[in-house]
């Protein structure tokens, strides 16, 4: 409710010009214990359109964040993706945590911004059942390969992909947001790592 209230009172602003491409080294990140988590929020309309095409989630108020996970240790590291949240920081000091959306749910919201005609999501793979939502299925075929779907980073390796967060059509809230990764553990020892938080507006760490 806090996010909805804030969105309703937000003033409309002109769309910013597309930002220049960002290199991996310049991305906001948090790094410790051999793991680096970097985040690249797609806040500019032209950039998101170029990446996602007709499946662009930005006009539907959904922020895509490309996440890079680099493991520089000799052990695999597991990061439960469902625990990762986007933290919205409001000017009055309050904050709100948002869970990620599955790529299939993002596709349905992009396909039907006024509400899906199908009240219950399908349990079947894309394109299987008769009478499926073909428009959403086509968009899901674009989004699913781009989404971050692996929760184990192999030793001395990097994985990346997009996480999606619904900002209630006020994408500007994402400029002062942060990505919160509360849990990461080494395998097979299950040794926990300290949490990671990446502030989008903060300068990149050295």
C-alpha positions, 0 to 999 in steps of 0.5 A: 500500500505504501508503494501504491500511495507514493506512486499516486502522488508522484509528479509526471516527469519527462523521459530521460535520455538513454544512458551510455553503455555501462561496462561491467567494472562500472556497475554498482556492486557488492563484493566480499568473501570471493563473491561479487554481485553486480546489478544493472537496472534498465531504467531508460526506455530506449535501452529496455526496448532495444534489449526486450523488443515487443516484450519490453516490461518497462511500459508495464511498470516492471523494472528489469535488473540484470544481475551478475554473480561472479564466484572467485572461490574454489567452491560452488556458491548457492544463492536462493533467487526467491529470497532476492528483493528490490528495496525501494527507498522513499525520500521520507526515510521509509522503505519497501521490499519487493519480491521478484516476478517470474518471467512468465508472470511478467509476460502476462502483465506485458501482454495484458496491462489492463489485467489478464483475461485468464484469472488463473496461471497455467501449470503447463509449459508455454504453448502446451494446453489448448486455449492458452494465452498465445500473446503472453506465451510469445512474450514469455519465449523472449523473456524466459531465456533472458531471466536469471534462473540458476541459483548455483554459481560454479567455482571461478565462474560468472553467471548473469540474467535478469530479475524483474520487479513491479514498481506500479508504473513508477519506474523512477522509484528504481533510481534510488533503489537497491538490490538485497541478497540476504542469503548465499552459502558455499557448497557443500559445506553450507557456510553462510556468507554475509548479505549483499546490498547493491545501491543503484545510485551509489558509485561503483566500489573499487 
